[in-house]
């Protein structure tokens, strides 16, 4: 039986008086990739914000390997083993590629499958090796996304959260990033928020579909694909 590594149990979240997540429950199992799908405004990024601690849930429970993390500060959640590749990349533009990677370096969290070093990151992203001493703000969009993923890996997480990693990237770069994420599945469990349905289906083992902050589907990729025509009205993906 698959082991639940990350779990959201009836999570409710608010922005001010606006109720944006309604009893959201989901489970990421060890060694799997969960695709979190839905239209813009469905609550996907809000889920990521709750997991990483940017938006503490009003009620419900979030656990990592059975330990509650929903009341922890973001830096403690990171140290517990959650890594984030944020929407928009948010690299440190005024630092070099090397400095962006080194500033994120953390010891491997308990339960991590491997310890990531700068050499490991530049091995999977050779272009970063070529640009180690280049300012990150001068990189192309695709290279910045590679750096954002590499920086998150340097925190040595047990779970990697990826929020729209294909956003704004050329199709060839999307394929490259997808290939890297496919290889990473051997080493780390992931939650992927993605509008590119083709990329999401290439990578996903399991799918959660949100609409207006509510779960309307939760199951395996195969079950989702069998019901895709029925679920089409909830999708805002291409």
NORLIN-V320901 format. One record per residue. N is the residue number from 1. BURIAL is + if it has 16 or more other C-alpha atoms within 10 Angstrom, else -. Layout:
n: {N,N}
burial: {BURIAL,BURIAL}
This chain:
n: {1,2,3,4,5,6,7,8,9,10,11,12,13,14,15,16,17,18,19,20,21,22,23,24,25,26,27,28,29,30,31,32,33,34,35,36,37,38,39,40,41,42,43,44,45,46,47,48,49,50,51,52,53,54,55,56,57,58,59,60,61,62,63,64,65,66,67,68,69,70,71,72,73,74,75,76,77,78,79,80,81,82,83,84,85,86,87,88,89,90,91,92,93,94,95,96,97,98,99,100,101,102,103,104,105,106,107,108,109,110,111,112,113,114,115,116,117,118,119,120,121,122,123,124,125,126,127,128,129,130,131,132,133,134,135,136,137,138,139,140,141,142,143,144,145,146,147,148,149,150,151,152,153,154,155,156,157,158,159,160,161,162,163,164,165,166,167,168,169,170,171,172,173,174,175,176,177,178,179,180,181,182,183,184,185,186,187,188,189,190,191,192,193,194,195,196,197,198,199,200,201,202,203,204,205,206,207,208,209,210,211,212,213,214,215,216,217,218,219,220,221,222,223,224,225,226,227,228,229,230,231,232,233,234,235,236,237,238}
burial: {-,-,-,+,+,+,+,+,-,+,+,+,+,+,-,-,-,-,-,+,+,+,+,+,+,+,+,+,+,+,+,+,+,+,+,+,+,+,+,-,-,+,+,+,+,+,+,+,+,+,+,+,+,-,+,+,+,-,-,+,+,+,+,+,+,-,-,-,+,+,-,+,-,+,-,-,+,+,+,+,+,+,+,+,+,+,+,+,+,-,+,+,-,-,+,+,+,+,+,+,+,-,-,-,+,+,-,+,+,-,-,+,+,-,+,+,+,+,-,-,+,+,-,-,+,-,-,+,+,-,+,+,-,+,+,+,-,-,+,-,+,+,+,+,+,+,+,+,+,+,+,+,+,+,+,+,+,+,+,+,+,+,+,+,+,+,+,-,+,-,-,-,+,+,-,-,+,+,-,-,+,-,-,+,-,-,+,+,+,+,+,+,+,+,+,+,-,-,+,+,+,-,+,+,+,+,+,+,+,+,+,+,+,+,+,-,+,+,-,-,+,-,-,+,-,-,-,-,-,-,-,-,-,+,+,+,-,-}
